[in-house]
């Protein structure tokens, strides 16, 4: 990837954070106001920590995107209450995954009924995001996940891809999505410069956030992080040059999984921008 293209992507980032005790302080200390912050939700702790942190960060002037997993919503009234609360807190963007709660808290087993419900409420949010799976979902066939994106396209405004470390797989997935005439912009999910010891410690806390649970379901990915020199964000971005910069790909930016290593992620991004003259 040439420097100009990489610099542009690093200028269009979203930081995924976990709603832990120190997260607000870390974001305030290290994240510029022009960086979008997304807040995960846990089936163990429920939606309240996510909503609370989203409200506080929005009050500080951040554009915040809370995760609202379908399986954490109790019923239509709960969805309405969540939407009204977030809008009152000046949140205008939500990310709606299916979630991992098993059993679900209510009637919603997937994201599509929630997206339809939000449309029935008058589309209270300017933007609504859905999940993309470059690597196979552990429970759902690849063709079904892409068909699901097609079904959701009338409601959602963008896609966030889950983590993928294989440039070929990522490029093929983007091409398949576009061949199915799914034209929503994609924010490509990329792990930040994760320190191995901190990642393993965080991932051991099952239920803290969706990103850590996703890693626990993909043990081979731990090897990517654990091997010396096994993972570097810039190396992955460079190898994905063609997939990310093709006009037909419609890649809107990067969704960086920080695993709450927020200072380290922003320090890496700034250093990369400096090297690229940004």
MIVEXPA-22752 format. One record per residue (C-alpha): residue in one letter; residue number from 0; x, y, z; chain. Coordinates in steps of 0.1 Angstrom, whole numbers. Layout:
BEGIN
<doke rest="A" nr="NUM" c1="X" c2="Y" c3="Z" kette="A"/>
...
//
This chain:
BEGIN
<doke rest="X" nr="0" c1="0" c2="0" c3="0" kette="A"/>
<doke rest="X" nr="1" c1="15" c2="34" c3="-9" kette="A"/>
<doke rest="X" nr="2" c1="20" c2="59" c3="18" kette="A"/>
<doke rest="X" nr="3" c1="-8" c2="82" c3="8" kette="A"/>
<doke rest="X" nr="4" c1="-34" c2="54" c3="9" kette="A"/>
<doke rest="X" nr="5" c1="-22" c2="40" c3="42" kette="A"/>
<doke rest="X" nr="6" c1="-22" c2="75" c3="57" kette="A"/>
<doke rest="X" nr="7" c1="-58" c2="81" c3="45" kette="A"/>
<doke rest="X" nr="8" c1="-69" c2="48" c3="62" kette="A"/>
<doke rest="X" nr="9" c1="-51" c2="57" c3="94" kette="A"/>
<doke rest="X" nr="10" c1="-69" c2="90" c3="94" kette="A"/>
<doke rest="X" nr="11" c1="-103" c2="73" c3="92" kette="A"/>
<doke rest="X" nr="12" c1="-103" c2="50" c3="122" kette="A"/>
<doke rest="X" nr="13" c1="-127" c2="37" c3="148" kette="A"/>
<doke rest="X" nr="14" c1="-114" c2="24" c3="182" kette="A"/>
<doke rest="X" nr="15" c1="-133" c2="-4" c3="198" kette="A"/>
<doke rest="X" nr="16" c1="-130" c2="-3" c3="236" kette="A"/>
<doke rest="X" nr="17" c1="-144" c2="-25" c3="264" kette="A"/>
<doke rest="X" nr="18" c1="-166" c2="-9" c3="291" kette="A"/>
<doke rest="X" nr="19" c1="-142" c2="-15" c3="320" kette="A"/>
<doke rest="X" nr="20" c1="-136" c2="7" c3="350" kette="A"/>
<doke rest="X" nr="21" c1="-107" c2="27" c3="336" kette="A"/>
<doke rest="X" nr="22" c1="-119" c2="30" c3="300" kette="A"/>
<doke rest="X" nr="23" c1="-133" c2="65" c3="302" kette="A"/>
<doke rest="X" nr="24" c1="-101" c2="78" c3="317" kette="A"/>
<doke rest="X" nr="25" c1="-80" c2="61" c3="291" kette="A"/>
<doke rest="X" nr="26" c1="-101" c2="75" c3="262" kette="A"/>
<doke rest="X" nr="27" c1="-100" c2="110" c3="276" kette="A"/>
<doke rest="X" nr="28" c1="-62" c2="108" c3="280" kette="A"/>
<doke rest="X" nr="29" c1="-53" c2="94" c3="247" kette="A"/>
<doke rest="X" nr="30" c1="-80" c2="95" c3="220" kette="A"/>
<doke rest="X" nr="31" c1="-85" c2="126" c3="199" kette="A"/>
<doke rest="X" nr="32" c1="-121" c2="139" c3="196" kette="A"/>
<doke rest="X" nr="33" c1="-121" c2="132" c3="158" kette="A"/>
<doke rest="X" nr="34" c1="-116" c2="94" c3="164" kette="A"/>
<doke rest="X" nr="35" c1="-149" c2="75" c3="166" kette="A"/>
<doke rest="X" nr="36" c1="-151" c2="53" c3="197" kette="A"/>
<doke rest="X" nr="37" c1="-172" c2="21" c3="197" kette="A"/>
<doke rest="X" nr="38" c1="-181" c2="4" c3="230" kette="A"/>
<doke rest="X" nr="39" c1="-187" c2="-33" c3="232" kette="A"/>
<doke rest="X" nr="40" c1="-214" c2="-51" c3="252" kette="A"/>
<doke rest="X" nr="41" c1="-211" c2="-82" c3="273" kette="A"/>
<doke rest="X" nr="42" c1="-237" c2="-110" c3="277" kette="A"/>
<doke rest="X" nr="43" c1="-225" c2="-114" c3="313" kette="A"/>
<doke rest="X" nr="44" c1="-228" c2="-77" c3="324" kette="A"/>
<doke rest="X" nr="45" c1="-256" c2="-67" c3="301" kette="A"/>
<doke rest="X" nr="46" c1="-262" c2="-35" c3="282" kette="A"/>
<doke rest="X" nr="47" c1="-260" c2="-10" c3="311" kette="A"/>
<doke rest="X" nr="48" c1="-222" c2="-6" c3="313" kette="A"/>
<doke rest="X" nr="49" c1="-222" c2="0" c3="275" kette="A"/>
<doke rest="X" nr="50" c1="-249" c2="26" c3="276" kette="A"/>
<doke rest="X" nr="51" c1="-235" c2="43" c3="306" kette="A"/>
<doke rest="X" nr="52" c1="-200" c2="46" c3="290" kette="A"/>
<doke rest="X" nr="53" c1="-214" c2="57" c3="257" kette="A"/>
<doke rest="X" nr="54" c1="-234" c2="85" c3="274" kette="A"/>
<doke rest="X" nr="55" c1="-203" c2="97" c3="293" kette="A"/>
<doke rest="X" nr="56" c1="-180" c2="97" c3="263" kette="A"/>
<doke rest="X" nr="57" c1="-207" c2="115" c3="242" kette="A"/>
<doke rest="X" nr="58" c1="-209" c2="142" c3="268" kette="A"/>
<doke rest="X" nr="59" c1="-172" c2="147" c3="265" kette="A"/>
<doke rest="X" nr="60" c1="-176" c2="154" c3="228" kette="A"/>
<doke rest="X" nr="61" c1="-168" c2="121" c3="212" kette="A"/>
<doke rest="X" nr="62" c1="-187" c2="104" c3="184" kette="A"/>
<doke rest="X" nr="63" c1="-196" c2="72" c3="202" kette="A"/>
<doke rest="X" nr="64" c1="-210" c2="40" c3="187" kette="A"/>
<doke rest="X" nr="65" c1="-225" c2="16" c3="214" kette="A"/>
<doke rest="X" nr="66" c1="-229" c2="-20" c3="205" kette="A"/>
<doke rest="X" nr="67" c1="-265" c2="-31" c3="209" kette="A"/>
<doke rest="X" nr="68" c1="-265" c2="-69" c3="205" kette="A"/>
<doke rest="X" nr="69" c1="-299" c2="-83" c3="196" kette="A"/>
<doke rest="X" nr="70" c1="-297" c2="-110" c3="221" kette="A"/>
<doke rest="X" nr="71" c1="-294" c2="-86" c3="250" kette="A"/>
<doke rest="X" nr="72" c1="-327" c2="-69" c3="243" kette="A"/>
<doke rest="X" nr="73" c1="-356" c2="-81" c3="264" kette="A"/>
<doke rest="X" nr="74" c1="-385" c2="-69" c3="241" kette="A"/>
<doke rest="X" nr="75" c1="-397" c2="-42" c3="218" kette="A"/>
<doke rest="X" nr="76" c1="-402" c2="-18" c3="247" kette="A"/>
<doke rest="X" nr="77" c1="-366" c2="-24" c3="258" kette="A"/>
<doke rest="X" nr="78" c1="-354" c2="-15" c3="223" kette="A"/>
<doke rest="X" nr="79" c1="-375" c2="16" c3="223" kette="A"/>
<doke rest="X" nr="80" c1="-361" c2="26" c3="257" kette="A"/>
<doke rest="X" nr="81" c1="-325" c2="20" c3="246" kette="A"/>
<doke rest="X" nr="82" c1="-330" c2="41" c3="215" kette="A"/>
<doke rest="X" nr="83" c1="-346" c2="70" c3="234" kette="A"/>
<doke rest="X" nr="84" c1="-319" c2="69" c3="260" kette="A"/>
<doke rest="X" nr="85" c1="-291" c2="70" c3="235" kette="A"/>
<doke rest="X" nr="86" c1="-307" c2="97" c3="214" kette="A"/>
<doke rest="X" nr="87" c1="-311" c2="118" c3="245" kette="A"/>
<doke rest="X" nr="88" c1="-274" c2="113" c3="251" kette="A"/>
<doke rest="X" nr="89" c1="-266" c2="127" c3="216" kette="A"/>
<doke rest="X" nr="90" c1="-257" c2="93" c3="202" kette="A"/>
<doke rest="X" nr="91" c1="-266" c2="90" c3="165" kette="A"/>
<doke rest="X" nr="92" c1="-248" c2="58" c3="155" kette="A"/>
<doke rest="X" nr="93" c1="-253" c2="22" c3="168" kette="A"/>
<doke rest="X" nr="94" c1="-237" c2="-11" c3="159" kette="A"/>
<doke rest="X" nr="95" c1="-261" c2="-40" c3="159" kette="A"/>
<doke rest="X" nr="96" c1="-246" c2="-75" c3="161" kette="A"/>
<doke rest="X" nr="97" c1="-266" c2="-106" c3="169" kette="A"/>
<doke rest="X" nr="98" c1="-245" c2="-111" c3="201" kette="A"/>
<doke rest="X" nr="99" c1="-236" c2="-141" c3="221" kette="A"/>
<doke rest="X" nr="100" c1="-261" c2="-143" c3="249" kette="A"/>
<doke rest="X" nr="101" c1="-274" c2="-178" c3="252" kette="A"/>
<doke rest="X" nr="102" c1="-302" c2="-180" c3="257" kette="A"/>
<doke rest="X" nr="103" c1="-313" c2="-146" c3="244" kette="A"/>
<doke rest="X" nr="104" c1="-328" c2="-121" c3="269" kette="A"/>
<doke rest="X" nr="105" c1="-358" c2="-118" c3="247" kette="A"/>
<doke rest="X" nr="106" c1="-373" c2="-126" c3="213" kette="A"/>
<doke rest="X" nr="107" c1="-344" c2="-113" c3="192" kette="A"/>
<doke rest="X" nr="108" c1="-321" c2="-141" c3="180" kette="A"/>
<doke rest="X" nr="109" c1="-304" c2="-120" c3="153" kette="A"/>
<doke rest="X" nr="110" c1="-298" c2="-84" c3="142" kette="A"/>
<doke rest="X" nr="111" c1="-323" c2="-81" c3="114" kette="A"/>
<doke rest="X" nr="112" c1="-354" c2="-79" c3="136" kette="A"/>
<doke rest="X" nr="113" c1="-337" c2="-52" c3="157" kette="A"/>
<doke rest="X" nr="114" c1="-328" c2="-33" c3="126" kette="A"/>
<doke rest="X" nr="115" c1="-364" c2="-36" c3="114" kette="A"/>
<doke rest="X" nr="116" c1="-376" c2="-25" c3="148" kette="A"/>
<doke rest="X" nr="117" c1="-354" c2="6" c3="147" kette="A"/>
<doke rest="X" nr="118" c1="-368" c2="14" c3="112" kette="A"/>
<doke rest="X" nr="119" c1="-403" c2="11" c3="126" kette="A"/>
<doke rest="X" nr="120" c1="-393" c2="36" c3="153" kette="A"/>
<doke rest="X" nr="121" c1="-386" c2="61" c3="126" kette="A"/>
<doke rest="X" nr="122" c1="-349" c2="53" c3="122" kette="A"/>
<doke rest="X" nr="123" c1="-337" c2="73" c3="153" kette="A"/>
<doke rest="X" nr="124" c1="-301" c2="69" c3="144" kette="A"/>
<doke rest="X" nr="125" c1="-284" c2="85" c3="114" kette="A"/>
<doke rest="X" nr="126" c1="-261" c2="54" c3="111" kette="A"/>
<doke rest="X" nr="127" c1="-265" c2="17" c3="119" kette="A"/>
<doke rest="X" nr="128" c1="-237" c2="-8" c3="115" kette="A"/>
<doke rest="X" nr="129" c1="-238" c2="-46" c3="110" kette="A"/>
<doke rest="X" nr="130" c1="-212" c2="-73" c3="112" kette="A"/>
<doke rest="X" nr="131" c1="-192" c2="-89" c3="83" kette="A"/>
<doke rest="X" nr="132" c1="-173" c2="-122" c3="86" kette="A"/>
<doke rest="X" nr="133" c1="-143" c2="-124" c3="64" kette="A"/>
<doke rest="X" nr="134" c1="-133" c2="-157" c3="81" kette="A"/>
<doke rest="X" nr="135" c1="-160" c2="-183" c3="86" kette="A"/>
<doke rest="X" nr="136" c1="-184" c2="-178" c3="114" kette="A"/>
<doke rest="X" nr="137" c1="-182" c2="-207" c3="139" kette="A"/>
<doke rest="X" nr="138" c1="-219" c2="-213" c3="136" kette="A"/>
<doke rest="X" nr="139" c1="-231" c2="-199" c3="103" kette="A"/>
<doke rest="X" nr="140" c1="-223" c2="-208" c3="67" kette="A"/>
<doke rest="X" nr="141" c1="-204" c2="-181" c3="47" kette="A"/>
<doke rest="X" nr="142" c1="-230" c2="-178" c3="20" kette="A"/>
<doke rest="X" nr="143" c1="-257" c2="-172" c3="47" kette="A"/>
<doke rest="X" nr="144" c1="-237" c2="-144" c3="64" kette="A"/>
<doke rest="X" nr="145" c1="-234" c2="-127" c3="30" kette="A"/>
<doke rest="X" nr="146" c1="-271" c2="-132" c3="23" kette="A"/>
<doke rest="X" nr="147" c1="-278" c2="-118" c3="57" kette="A"/>
<doke rest="X" nr="148" c1="-259" c2="-86" c3="48" kette="A"/>
<doke rest="X" nr="149" c1="-281" c2="-84" c3="17" kette="A"/>
<doke rest="X" nr="150" c1="-312" c2="-87" c3="38" kette="A"/>
<doke rest="X" nr="151" c1="-300" c2="-60" c3="62" kette="A"/>
<doke rest="X" nr="152" c1="-289" c2="-35" c3="36" kette="A"/>
<doke rest="X" nr="153" c1="-322" c2="-16" c3="36" kette="A"/>
<doke rest="X" nr="154" c1="-317" c2="-7" c3="73" kette="A"/>
<doke rest="X" nr="155" c1="-280" c2="-6" c3="79" kette="A"/>
<doke rest="X" nr="156" c1="-256" c2="21" c3="66" kette="A"/>
<doke rest="X" nr="157" c1="-222" c2="3" c3="70" kette="A"/>
<doke rest="X" nr="158" c1="-205" c2="-30" c3="77" kette="A"/>
<doke rest="X" nr="159" c1="-177" c2="-37" c3="102" kette="A"/>
<doke rest="X" nr="160" c1="-157" c2="-67" c3="94" kette="A"/>
<doke rest="X" nr="161" c1="-146" c2="-90" c3="121" kette="A"/>
<doke rest="X" nr="162" c1="-109" c2="-97" c3="126" kette="A"/>
<doke rest="X" nr="163" c1="-90" c2="-113" c3="97" kette="A"/>
<doke rest="X" nr="164" c1="-53" c2="-118" c3="94" kette="A"/>
<doke rest="X" nr="165" c1="-52" c2="-133" c3="59" kette="A"/>
<doke rest="X" nr="166" c1="-50" c2="-107" c3="31" kette="A"/>
<doke rest="X" nr="167" c1="-62" c2="-132" c3="5" kette="A"/>
<doke rest="X" nr="168" c1="-92" c2="-142" c3="25" kette="A"/>
<doke rest="X" nr="169" c1="-100" c2="-106" c3="32" kette="A"/>
<doke rest="X" nr="170" c1="-97" c2="-96" c3="-5" kette="A"/>
<doke rest="X" nr="171" c1="-118" c2="-126" c3="-16" kette="A"/>
<doke rest="X" nr="172" c1="-145" c2="-118" c3="10" kette="A"/>
<doke rest="X" nr="173" c1="-148" c2="-81" c3="0" kette="A"/>
<doke rest="X" nr="174" c1="-150" c2="-92" c3="-37" kette="A"/>
<doke rest="X" nr="175" c1="-178" c2="-117" c3="-29" kette="A"/>
<doke rest="X" nr="176" c1="-198" c2="-92" c3="-9" kette="A"/>
<doke rest="X" nr="177" c1="-196" c2="-67" c3="-38" kette="A"/>
<doke rest="X" nr="178" c1="-205" c2="-94" c3="-63" kette="A"/>
<doke rest="X" nr="179" c1="-237" c2="-99" c3="-44" kette="A"/>
<doke rest="X" nr="180" c1="-245" c2="-62" c3="-49" kette="A"/>
<doke rest="X" nr="181" c1="-240" c2="-54" c3="-12" kette="A"/>
<doke rest="X" nr="182" c1="-228" c2="-18" c3="-16" kette="A"/>
<doke rest="X" nr="183" c1="-226" c2="-7" c3="20" kette="A"/>
<doke rest="X" nr="184" c1="-192" c2="9" c3="30" kette="A"/>
<doke rest="X" nr="185" c1="-169" c2="-15" c3="49" kette="A"/>
<doke rest="X" nr="186" c1="-149" c2="-5" c3="80" kette="A"/>
<doke rest="X" nr="187" c1="-122" c2="-32" c3="80" kette="A"/>
<doke rest="X" nr="188" c1="-116" c2="-48" c3="114" kette="A"/>
<doke rest="X" nr="189" c1="-79" c2="-48" c3="123" kette="A"/>
<doke rest="X" nr="190" c1="-62" c2="-56" c3="156" kette="A"/>
<doke rest="X" nr="191" c1="-41" c2="-28" c3="170" kette="A"/>
<doke rest="X" nr="192" c1="-5" c2="-32" c3="182" kette="A"/>
<doke rest="X" nr="193" c1="-15" c2="-57" c3="210" kette="A"/>
<doke rest="X" nr="194" c1="11" c2="-65" c3="237" kette="A"/>
<doke rest="X" nr="195" c1="10" c2="-103" c3="241" kette="A"/>
<doke rest="X" nr="196" c1="9" c2="-105" c3="279" kette="A"/>
<doke rest="X" nr="197" c1="-19" c2="-79" c3="281" kette="A"/>
<doke rest="X" nr="198" c1="-39" c2="-96" c3="254" kette="A"/>
<doke rest="X" nr="199" c1="-37" c2="-130" c3="271" kette="A"/>
<doke rest="X" nr="200" c1="-47" c2="-114" c3="304" kette="A"/>
<doke rest="X" nr="201" c1="-76" c2="-96" c3="289" kette="A"/>
<doke rest="X" nr="202" c1="-88" c2="-125" c3="269" kette="A"/>
<doke rest="X" nr="203" c1="-89" c2="-147" c3="300" kette="A"/>
<doke rest="X" nr="204" c1="-117" c2="-126" c3="313" kette="A"/>
<doke rest="X" nr="205" c1="-144" c2="-143" c3="294" kette="A"/>
<doke rest="X" nr="206" c1="-175" c2="-121" c3="289" kette="A"/>
<doke rest="X" nr="207" c1="-157" c2="-87" c3="292" kette="A"/>
<doke rest="X" nr="208" c1="-164" c2="-78" c3="256" kette="A"/>
<doke rest="X" nr="209" c1="-172" c2="-93" c3="222" kette="A"/>
<doke rest="X" nr="210" c1="-137" c2="-88" c3="208" kette="A"/>
<doke rest="X" nr="211" c1="-121" c2="-109" c3="236" kette="A"/>
<doke rest="X" nr="212" c1="-147" c2="-136" c3="233" kette="A"/>
<doke rest="X" nr="213" c1="-141" c2="-137" c3="195" kette="A"/>
<doke rest="X" nr="214" c1="-104" c2="-144" c3="201" kette="A"/>
<doke rest="X" nr="215" c1="-111" c2="-172" c3="226" kette="A"/>
<doke rest="X" nr="216" c1="-131" c2="-189" c3="199" kette="A"/>
<doke rest="X" nr="217" c1="-102" c2="-187" c3="175" kette="A"/>
<doke rest="X" nr="218" c1="-72" c2="-202" c3="194" kette="A"/>
<doke rest="X" nr="219" c1="-50" c2="-202" c3="163" kette="A"/>
<doke rest="X" nr="220" c1="-52" c2="-164" c3="164" kette="A"/>
<doke rest="X" nr="221" c1="-35" c2="-164" c3="198" kette="A"/>
<doke rest="X" nr="222" c1="-5" c2="-179" c3="180" kette="A"/>
<doke rest="X" nr="223" c1="-5" c2="-150" c3="156" kette="A"/>
<doke rest="X" nr="224" c1="-1" c2="-126" c3="186" kette="A"/>
<doke rest="X" nr="225" c1="21" c2="-148" c3="207" kette="A"/>
<doke rest="X" nr="226" c1="48" c2="-156" c3="182" kette="A"/>
<doke rest="X" nr="227" c1="76" c2="-130" c3="182" kette="A"/>
<doke rest="X" nr="228" c1="72" c2="-109" c3="151" kette="A"/>
<doke rest="X" nr="229" c1="40" c2="-128" c3="144" kette="A"/>
<doke rest="X" nr="230" c1="17" c2="-98" c3="140" kette="A"/>
<doke rest="X" nr="231" c1="22" c2="-62" c3="132" kette="A"/>
<doke rest="X" nr="232" c1="-7" c2="-40" c3="120" kette="A"/>
<doke rest="X" nr="233" c1="13" c2="-21" c3="94" kette="A"/>
<doke rest="X" nr="234" c1="25" c2="-54" c3="78" kette="A"/>
<doke rest="X" nr="235" c1="-10" c2="-66" c3="75" kette="A"/>
<doke rest="X" nr="236" c1="-22" c2="-33" c3="60" kette="A"/>
<doke rest="X" nr="237" c1="7" c2="-33" c3="35" kette="A"/>
<doke rest="X" nr="238" c1="-2" c2="-68" c3="24" kette="A"/>
<doke rest="X" nr="239" c1="-39" c2="-59" c3="20" kette="A"/>
<doke rest="X" nr="240" c1="-31" c2="-30" c3="-3" kette="A"/>
<doke rest="X" nr="241" c1="-50" c2="-42" c3="-33" kette="A"/>
<doke rest="X" nr="242" c1="-80" c2="-53" c3="-13" kette="A"/>
<doke rest="X" nr="243" c1="-84" c2="-21" c3="6" kette="A"/>
<doke rest="X" nr="244" c1="-77" c2="5" c3="-22" kette="A"/>
<doke rest="X" nr="245" c1="-96" c2="-10" c3="-51" kette="A"/>
<doke rest="X" nr="246" c1="-124" c2="15" c3="-59" kette="A"/>
<doke rest="X" nr="247" c1="-149" c2="-14" c3="-60" kette="A"/>
<doke rest="X" nr="248" c1="-140" c2="-24" c3="-25" kette="A"/>
<doke rest="X" nr="249" c1="-156" c2="8" c3="-10" kette="A"/>
<doke rest="X" nr="250" c1="-135" c2="5" c3="22" kette="A"/>
<doke rest="X" nr="251" c1="-144" c2="35" c3="44" kette="A"/>
<doke rest="X" nr="252" c1="-117" c2="31" c3="70" kette="A"/>
<doke rest="X" nr="253" c1="-103" c2="9" c3="98" kette="A"/>
<doke rest="X" nr="254" c1="-120" c2="-4" c3="128" kette="A"/>
<doke rest="X" nr="255" c1="-92" c2="-10" c3="153" kette="A"/>
<doke rest="X" nr="256" c1="-97" c2="-36" c3="180" kette="A"/>
<doke rest="X" nr="257" c1="-78" c2="-20" c3="209" kette="A"/>
<doke rest="X" nr="258" c1="-85" c2="-47" c3="236" kette="A"/>
<doke rest="X" nr="259" c1="-83" c2="-17" c3="259" kette="A"/>
<doke rest="X" nr="260" c1="-47" c2="-10" c3="250" kette="A"/>
<doke rest="X" nr="261" c1="-59" c2="24" c3="241" kette="A"/>
<doke rest="X" nr="262" c1="-27" c2="44" c3="247" kette="A"/>
<doke rest="X" nr="263" c1="-6" c2="19" c3="228" kette="A"/>
<doke rest="X" nr="264" c1="-30" c2="19" c3="198" kette="A"/>
<doke rest="X" nr="265" c1="-31" c2="57" c3="195" kette="A"/>
<doke rest="X" nr="266" c1="7" c2="59" c3="200" kette="A"/>
<doke rest="X" nr="267" c1="12" c2="34" c3="172" kette="A"/>
<doke rest="X" nr="268" c1="-12" c2="53" c3="149" kette="A"/>
<doke rest="X" nr="269" c1="5" c2="86" c3="155" kette="A"/>
<doke rest="X" nr="270" c1="39" c2="71" c3="149" kette="A"/>
<doke rest="X" nr="271" c1="27" c2="55" c3="117" kette="A"/>
<doke rest="X" nr="272" c1="12" c2="88" c3="105" kette="A"/>
<doke rest="X" nr="273" c1="45" c2="106" c3="114" kette="A"/>
<doke rest="X" nr="274" c1="65" c2="81" c3="93" kette="A"/>
<doke rest="X" nr="275" c1="41" c2="86" c3="64" kette="A"/>
<doke rest="X" nr="276" c1="43" c2="124" c3="67" kette="A"/>
<doke rest="X" nr="277" c1="8" c2="128" c3="81" kette="A"/>
//
